[in-house]
Amino acid sequence: MLRIQQLKLSPDHSQEELVGAIRKSLRLAQNQPFSYEIIRRSIDARKRPEIFYVYTVDVDCRGEKTEKQLLKRAGNKNVSLIQPAKYRFPASGTEPLSLPPVIVGTGPAGLFCGLMLARAGYRPILLERGQSVPKRQKSVEQFWKTGKLNPDSNVQFGEGGAGTFSDGKLNTLVKDPEGRIRFVLQNFVQAGADAEILFSNKPHIGTDVLAGVVQNLRNEILSLGGQVFFHTRLDDFCALGNGIYRLSLQDTACDDPKDGFGDCSAWFLNTSVLVLAIGHSARDTFRMLADHQFDLRAKSFAVGVRVEHPQQLINDSQYGENCPYELEAAPYKVTHKLADGRGVYSFCMCPGGYVVNASSEPGMLAVNGMSYHDRAGENANSAIVVTVSPEDFGGCGPLDGLEFQRKLERNAYEAGQGRIPVQRFADFQANLPTREFGKVTPRMKGCFSPANVRQIFPERIGSAIEEGITAFERQIKGFSDPDTLISGVESRTSSPVRISRDAGYESSYPGIYPCGEGAGYAGGITSAAMDGIRVAEAIASKFSIDFLEK
Ligand SMILES: Cc1cc2nc3c(=O)[nH]c(=O)nc-3n(C[C@H](O)[C@H](O)[C@H](O)COP(=O)(O)OP(=O)(O)OC[C@H]3O[C@@H](n4cnc5c(N)ncnc54)[C@H](O)[C@@H]3O)c2cc1C
């Protein structure tokens, strides 16, 4: 396969122009047939208003000349011969496995682990404390409207995991010689995502599409003999011997007219293979694991605020004012180094999106961001965060970071009196509560109120955020405008805990596999899905399917 990189065309180019550019790069005769696949498309606006789409394409030429000869004749440094990595799942191992593997969590890690094991014939059982997508959407909409939180089914918990109510950004920086990233994206496309995610350099699905994609992946697992139990929470387990574990499961869906939510009945399930794909917000489950002396380690993470600007301000900054092209809502990435060496940076930027109330514990408030596939919202938002470490937590116990998150979220809940606290940047600088908003209007999912967000944080973090936002004015004009909106607290940027695992992906308990973001081995949808695949590979290459009870 011949790969052409750095193929530049204006954003309003036609397909014929792309074909022409390929033919010219390879110096192919007009009648030389070829097929091509777009591998990457990015926007180059560095010399705005001159803006280009920059393509990487793979070309398959049929004809008498070999690719080596075509490569030589092209004499173009942007053309190379490549062998695309094709992802392969390992063959099954030989160790007998009588009971189906159990996977806790249906976020990207749990879902892809389940999907791979189901395709390989292991008939996995997936447990999810939250509701299936349709019911979960109702619970979340009700929470955003009334503030009534379902602690087991919300923006963090439920089918599809934390990422279901998100922008569904899929880029990851994880190294990937095996080709798992493209495999994950191809599976998202098969399950209904737009094929553009296969070549966009900033692929995103959008929460409106992601909801369907997650259900299609779940239905494939069911069609292959897997089982999925929603509103089922793993509360505890015990070892029965011979490698068998007995899981204590709690049904979390019980329509109690008094409060509508509550625990119902408990039941038990035995297995010898347990995957913990529990996500970064399963605080009760982390405590249960700590009680069982799992080897847990505190892990650094970042906390901060979410900022909102008019999307047009960002477009003008990134593409130039009066940009003549119809381009997608512009993203940005900004970073700044503080005097004490710590970094302040933007995280999970949502073009044309909404700030969401992403809380999962009563009396606590955390925010995050989401957008729909069209990213047509009026505002751009992103988290502006600072890395925190045991010095900030005030202790280096494995769960101290988690308790620090909870402390900030309690402060945020109080600052907004149960609503999302929102402040103008000018008031953040003055450490004064905002009375009324200026030219930027909050675009939020969840009730919000003007407040003093700065008081949520220890001053060391408050001043770091202020210094960062002020510094970003140099990168994006208007970033530190007095009316820029600040909301908080952004505390769930990644897991505050790592569950140790060995080279076989097993924890200190044989047969129990920590997996995904919650276990501290991923950050984001795609890398969590990749970790789910890795754990499935480890289980499959060890165990045979031949002994599975019918
Ligand atoms: C609002 C929001 C927006 C985001 N936007 C993006 C984005 O655009 N791009 C991106 O890459 N990442 C984004 N993220 C982060 C991304 O969602 C996570 O990195 C990813 O979902 C981690 O996947 P996971 O499978 O490891 O865990 P999770 O997705 O957190 O899934 C864990 C699942 O386990 C379940 N669970 C936990 N404990 C138990 C138990 N005891 N019993 C049964 N079930 C249990 C939970 O209910 C949950 O469904 C966003 C997160 C949020 C909250």
The ligand as an SDF file (V2000), in Angstrom:
LIG
                    3D

 53 58  0  0  0  0  0  0  0  0999 V2000
  -19.5130   14.2440   31.2090 C   0  0  0  0  0  0  0  0  0  0  0  0
  -18.2730   13.5120   30.7590 C   0  0  0  0  0  0  0  0  0  0  0  0
  -17.7370   13.8150   29.5270 C   0  0  0  0  0  0  0  0  0  0  0  0
  -16.6070   13.1230   29.0640 C   0  0  0  0  0  0  0  0  0  0  0  0
  -16.1450   13.4080   27.8120 N   0  0  0  0  0  0  0  0  0  0  0  0
  -15.1900   12.6120   27.2910 C   0  0  0  0  0  0  0  0  0  0  0  0
  -14.8050   12.7680   25.9270 C   0  0  0  0  0  0  0  0  0  0  0  0
  -15.3380   13.5740   25.1960 O   0  0  0  0  0  0  0  0  0  0  0  0
  -13.8070   11.9600   25.4530 N   0  0  0  0  0  0  0  0  0  0  0  0
  -13.1720   11.0390   26.2490 C   0  0  0  0  0  0  0  0  0  0  0  0
  -12.2810   10.3360   25.7580 O   0  0  0  0  0  0  0  0  0  0  0  0
  -13.5160   10.8720   27.5610 N   0  0  0  0  0  0  0  0  0  0  0  0
  -14.5150   11.6250   28.0730 C   0  0  0  0  0  0  0  0  0  0  0  0
  -14.8850   11.4420   29.3690 N   0  0  0  0  0  0  0  0  0  0  0  0
  -14.1530   10.4400   30.1700 C   0  0  0  0  0  0  0  0  0  0  0  0
  -14.6220    9.0490   29.7400 C   0  0  0  0  0  0  0  0  0  0  0  0
  -15.9900    9.0020   29.8480 O   0  0  0  0  0  0  0  0  0  0  0  0
  -13.9630    7.9910   30.6260 C   0  0  0  0  0  0  0  0  0  0  0  0
  -12.5840    8.1210   30.4930 O   0  0  0  0  0  0  0  0  0  0  0  0
  -14.3650    6.5820   30.1930 C   0  0  0  0  0  0  0  0  0  0  0  0
  -15.7590    6.4650   30.1740 O   0  0  0  0  0  0  0  0  0  0  0  0
  -13.7330    5.5670   31.1500 C   0  0  0  0  0  0  0  0  0  0  0  0
  -14.2280    4.3190   30.7900 O   0  0  0  0  0  0  0  0  0  0  0  0
  -14.2940    3.0970   31.8290 P   0  0  0  0  0  0  0  0  0  0  0  0
  -15.0410    2.0180   31.1060 O   0  0  0  0  0  0  0  0  0  0  0  0
  -12.9570    2.8170   32.3700 O   0  0  0  0  0  0  0  0  0  0  0  0
  -15.1610    3.6290   33.0650 O   0  0  0  0  0  0  0  0  0  0  0  0
  -16.6100    4.2890   33.0840 P   0  0  0  0  0  0  0  0  0  0  0  0
  -17.0100    4.7810   31.7720 O   0  0  0  0  0  0  0  0  0  0  0  0
  -16.6090    5.2310   34.2120 O   0  0  0  0  0  0  0  0  0  0  0  0
  -17.5950    3.0420   33.4040 O   0  0  0  0  0  0  0  0  0  0  0  0
  -17.6010    2.4000   34.6330 C   0  0  0  0  0  0  0  0  0  0  0  0
  -18.9630    1.7500   34.7960 C   0  0  0  0  0  0  0  0  0  0  0  0
  -18.8950    0.8790   35.9410 O   0  0  0  0  0  0  0  0  0  0  0  0
  -20.1260    0.9520   36.6320 C   0  0  0  0  0  0  0  0  0  0  0  0
  -19.8790    0.5490   38.0230 N   0  0  0  0  0  0  0  0  0  0  0  0
  -19.0660    1.1690   38.9250 C   0  0  0  0  0  0  0  0  0  0  0  0
  -19.0850    0.5160   40.1080 N   0  0  0  0  0  0  0  0  0  0  0  0
  -19.9120   -0.5480   39.9440 C   0  0  0  0  0  0  0  0  0  0  0  0
  -20.3380   -1.5980   40.8240 C   0  0  0  0  0  0  0  0  0  0  0  0
  -19.9000   -1.6830   42.0730 N   0  0  0  0  0  0  0  0  0  0  0  0
  -21.2350   -2.5060   40.3390 N   0  0  0  0  0  0  0  0  0  0  0  0
  -21.6920   -2.4180   39.0370 C   0  0  0  0  0  0  0  0  0  0  0  0
  -21.3250   -1.4320   38.1660 N   0  0  0  0  0  0  0  0  0  0  0  0
  -20.4340   -0.5260   38.6100 C   0  0  0  0  0  0  0  0  0  0  0  0
  -20.5170    2.4200   36.5150 C   0  0  0  0  0  0  0  0  0  0  0  0
  -21.9030    2.5840   36.7040 O   0  0  0  0  0  0  0  0  0  0  0  0
  -20.0720    2.7700   35.0940 C   0  0  0  0  0  0  0  0  0  0  0  0
  -21.1310    2.6210   34.1680 O   0  0  0  0  0  0  0  0  0  0  0  0
  -15.9880   12.1280   29.8720 C   0  0  0  0  0  0  0  0  0  0  0  0
  -16.5180   11.8300   31.1450 C   0  0  0  0  0  0  0  0  0  0  0  0
  -17.6520   12.5080   31.5900 C   0  0  0  0  0  0  0  0  0  0  0  0
  -18.2310   12.1730   32.9300 C   0  0  0  0  0  0  0  0  0  0  0  0
  1  2  1  0
  2  3  1  0
  2 52  2  0
  3  4  2  0
  4  5  1  0
  4 50  1  0
  5  6  2  0
  6  7  1  0
  6 13  1  0
  7  8  2  0
  7  9  1  0
  9 10  1  0
 10 11  2  0
 10 12  1  0
 12 13  2  0
 13 14  1  0
 14 15  1  0
 14 50  1  0
 15 16  1  0
 16 17  1  0
 16 18  1  0
 18 19  1  0
 18 20  1  0
 20 21  1  0
 20 22  1  0
 22 23  1  0
 23 24  1  0
 24 25  2  0
 24 26  1  0
 24 27  1  0
 27 28  1  0
 28 29  2  0
 28 30  1  0
 28 31  1  0
 31 32  1  0
 32 33  1  0
 33 34  1  0
 33 48  1  0
 34 35  1  0
 35 36  1  0
 35 46  1  0
 36 37  1  0
 36 45  1  0
 37 38  2  0
 38 39  1  0
 39 40  1  0
 39 45  2  0
 40 41  1  0
 40 42  2  0
 42 43  1  0
 43 44  2  0
 44 45  1  0
 46 47  1  0
 46 48  1  0
 48 49  1  0
 50 51  2  0
 51 52  1  0
 52 53  1  0
M  END
$$$$
